[in-house]
Amino acid sequence: MDNTFQVECQHRKGKAEMKKDRAMVFILIIASIYILLGPLLSGLPLPWLLTIDGIAAISVLSLYRYLEHEPVKFSPPWAFLFVLGGITLATLLAGGWAELVTAAQPAQRQVMEGGVLPPPGERSYLLNLAVMVTGPAVEEIIYRMAVLGTLAYFIGRAPALLISSIVFAAVHADVYPPVMLMPMFILGVLQGITFLLLGLPWAIAMHMLNNSRQLMTESFEASNIVALVVAIFSIWGLWVFLSRTIRLRRIVFGG
């Protein structure tokens, strides 16, 4: 009787694992189709692009339960500082990369300041919505939850973090000049760390804040006091991000 029960349990467990494997592969296929079709669909009107983004995101979210991602429990204030620290670190590393490149090739400075997107004040409301809200949400669902989450299940977190960050940088080649893809790779790594430690909502929040940084910076310039407060919290956040990532490195990188 006991042997029959154990065999039945193992059979059910095996079926559940097979179902999960199929779901993870399906999530990865959805993300791959979305990524590969991106360059072909970029010429469509913005409302159509937002509709396609929504369909892809909802398709992945419908299978979210199979990822079984359990983030570390941070209190909201510490989670916000962690996110702010990630943005600060991305900004510092991007600035360092820009200085390194322009020191070797001064002509690249003008190229690095390029891009296809106009400043926030010159964009339409719909484009600002796409850049600061819907775009970050969809990209985190696709590149972090779908690509990073499924690859981490199959090949481990460290290689999954590397591959998902490379893919994230590569798809931005139509927005940024090639020399700026390294900062996008760095941002992908930091976003991935945030996803692995804090979960999808905080990764989306970090991406939204990062994409809104230029608009917020223009607002902060009007007040020295606000700029000082932001600088203090950014330094504090940087310490939180680095210290927590080092302490929880086994969760981030596996092993």
C-alpha positions in Angstrom: 0.0 0.0 0.0 2.8 2.4 1.0 4.7 1.6 -2.2 1.7 2.3 -4.3 1.1 5.6 -2.6 4.8 6.6 -3.1 4.7 5.7 -6.8 1.5 7.7 -7.2 3.1 10.7 -5.5 6.2 10.5 -7.7 4.0 10.2 -10.8 2.0 13.3 -9.9 5.2 15.2 -9.0 6.7 14.2 -12.4 3.6 15.4 -14.2 3.7 18.7 -12.4 7.3 19.3 -13.2 6.7 18.5 -16.9 3.8 21.0 -16.9 6.0 23.6 -15.4 8.8 22.9 -17.9 6.3 23.4 -20.8 5.0 26.6 -19.3 8.6 28.0 -18.8 9.4 27.1 -22.4 6.2 28.8 -23.6 7.0 31.9 -21.6 10.5 32.0 -23.2 9.0 31.5 -26.7 6.6 34.5 -26.2 9.4 36.7 -25.1 11.6 35.6 -28.0 8.9 36.3 -30.6 8.3 39.7 -29.0 12.0 40.6 -29.1 12.6 39.3 -32.6 9.6 41.1 -34.0 10.5 44.4 -32.3 12.7 45.8 -35.2 10.0 44.9 -37.7 7.2 46.5 -35.8 9.0 49.7 -34.7 7.6 51.6 -37.7 4.0 51.1 -36.6 2.0 53.9 -35.0 2.5 54.3 -31.3 -1.0 53.1 -30.3 -0.5 49.9 -32.2 2.9 49.4 -30.5 1.3 49.9 -27.1 -1.4 47.4 -27.9 1.2 44.8 -28.9 3.2 45.5 -25.8 0.1 44.9 -23.7 -0.7 41.6 -25.4 2.8 40.3 -24.8 2.9 41.4 -21.2 -0.5 39.9 -20.4 0.5 36.7 -22.1 3.6 36.4 -19.9 1.8 37.5 -16.7 -0.9 34.8 -17.2 1.9 32.2 -16.7 3.6 34.0 -13.8 2.6 31.4 -11.2 5.0 28.9 -12.8 8.1 31.0 -12.2 7.8 30.6 -8.4 10.1 33.6 -7.8 10.2 34.5 -4.1 11.8 37.9 -3.6 13.6 38.9 -0.4 11.3 40.7 2.0 12.4 44.3 2.3 10.4 47.0 4.0 9.2 49.6 1.5 11.6 52.4 2.7 14.6 50.1 2.4 13.4 48.7 -1.0 13.0 52.3 -2.2 16.5 53.1 -1.1 17.8 50.0 -2.8 16.1 51.1 -6.1 17.4 54.6 -5.8 20.9 53.2 -5.2 20.6 51.0 -8.3 19.8 54.1 -10.4 22.6 56.0 -8.8 25.1 53.2 -9.5 23.9 53.0 -13.1 24.3 56.7 -13.5 27.8 56.7 -12.1 28.9 53.7 -14.2 27.4 55.2 -17.4 29.2 58.5 -16.7 32.5 56.7 -16.1 32.0 54.8 -19.4 31.3 58.1 -21.2 34.4 59.7 -19.8 36.5 56.6 -20.7 35.3 56.6 -24.3 35.5 60.3 -24.9 39.0 60.4 -23.4 40.1 57.8 -26.0 38.0 59.3 -28.8 36.9 62.9 -28.2 34.7 62.8 -31.3 32.5 60.2 -29.7 31.1 62.8 -27.2 28.6 64.2 -29.6 27.7 60.6 -30.7 27.0 59.6 -27.1 24.7 62.5 -26.6 22.6 61.3 -29.6 19.6 59.1 -29.7 16.3 59.1 -31.5 14.1 60.3 -28.6 13.6 64.1 -28.1 13.8 65.6 -24.6 10.8 65.0 -22.4 9.4 68.5 -22.9 9.3 68.0 -26.6 7.5 64.6 -26.6 3.8 64.0 -26.9 1.9 62.9 -23.9 1.5 59.4 -25.4 5.2 59.1 -26.1 6.1 60.2 -22.5 3.6 57.6 -21.3 5.3 54.9 -23.3 8.8 55.9 -22.3 8.2 56.5 -18.6 5.3 54.1 -17.7 4.2 51.4 -20.1 7.7 50.8 -21.7 9.5 50.1 -18.4 6.6 47.9 -17.2 6.6 45.8 -20.4 10.4 45.6 -20.6 10.7 44.3 -17.0 8.0 41.7 -17.7 9.7 40.5 -20.9 13.4 40.9 -20.1 13.5 40.2 -16.4 10.5 38.1 -15.6 10.3 36.1 -18.8 13.9 35.9 -20.1 15.8 36.2 -16.8 13.2 34.1 -14.9 13.0 31.2 -17.3 16.7 31.1 -18.1 17.5 31.1 -14.4 15.3 28.1 -14.0 17.0 26.2 -16.8 20.7 27.3 -16.6 21.1 29.1 -13.3 20.9 32.7 -12.1 24.4 34.0 -13.0 24.4 33.0 -16.7 20.8 34.0 -17.0 21.6 37.5 -15.6 24.4 37.8 -18.1 22.4 36.7 -21.1 19.3 38.7 -20.3 21.4 41.8 -19.9 23.1 41.3 -23.2 19.7 40.9 -24.9 18.3 43.9 -23.1 21.3 46.1 -24.4 21.1 44.7 -27.9 17.4 45.5 -28.4 18.2 49.2 -27.7 20.5 49.5 -30.6 17.8 51.3 -32.6 17.5 53.9 -29.8 21.1 54.5 -28.8 24.4 54.6 -30.7 26.5 51.5 -30.4 28.9 53.1 -28.0 26.0 53.5 -25.5 25.1 49.9 -25.4 27.6 49.2 -22.6 25.6 51.4 -20.2 22.4 49.7 -21.3 24.1 46.3 -20.4 25.0 47.7 -17.0 21.5 48.9 -16.4 20.2 45.4 -17.4 22.4 43.8 -14.8 21.3 46.2 -12.1 17.7 45.8 -13.1 18.2 42.0 -13.0 19.6 42.2 -9.5 16.7 44.2 -8.4 14.2 41.7 -9.9 16.0 38.8 -8.2 16.1 40.4 -4.8 13.0 42.6 -4.6 10.7 41.1 -7.3 8.9 42.4 -10.4 7.1 45.5 -9.0 10.2 47.1 -7.6 12.1 46.3 -10.8 9.4 48.1 -12.7 9.6 51.0 -10.3 13.3 51.3 -10.7 13.0 51.3 -14.5 10.3 53.9 -14.4 12.3 56.2 -12.2 15.4 55.7 -14.3 13.5 56.6 -17.5 12.0 59.7 -15.8 15.4 60.8 -14.5 16.0 63.5 -17.1 12.6 65.1 -16.4 13.1 65.0 -12.6 16.7 66.4 -12.9 15.3 69.4 -14.7 12.8 69.9 -11.9 15.5 69.5 -9.2 17.8 72.1 -10.8 15.3 74.8 -9.7 15.9 74.1 -6.0 19.3 73.6 -4.4 17.7 72.2 -1.2 15.8 69.5 -3.1 18.9 68.7 -5.1 20.9 68.3 -1.9 18.3 66.0 -0.3 18.2 63.9 -3.5 22.0 63.6 -3.4 22.1 62.5 0.2 19.4 59.9 -0.3 21.2 58.7 -3.5 24.4 58.1 -1.6 22.5 56.4 1.1 20.7 54.3 -1.5 24.0 53.4 -3.2 25.3 52.0 0.1 22.1 50.0 0.6 22.2 48.6 -2.9 25.9 47.5 -2.7 25.7 46.2 0.9 22.5 44.2 0.3 23.7 42.8 -3.0 27.0 41.6 -1.5 25.3 40.1 1.6 22.6 38.4 -0.6 25.0 37.4 -3.4 24.0 33.7 -3.2 20.4 34.7 -4.0 21.5 36.9 -6.9 24.1 34.7 -8.5 23.2 31.3 -7.2 25.5 28.7 -5.6 
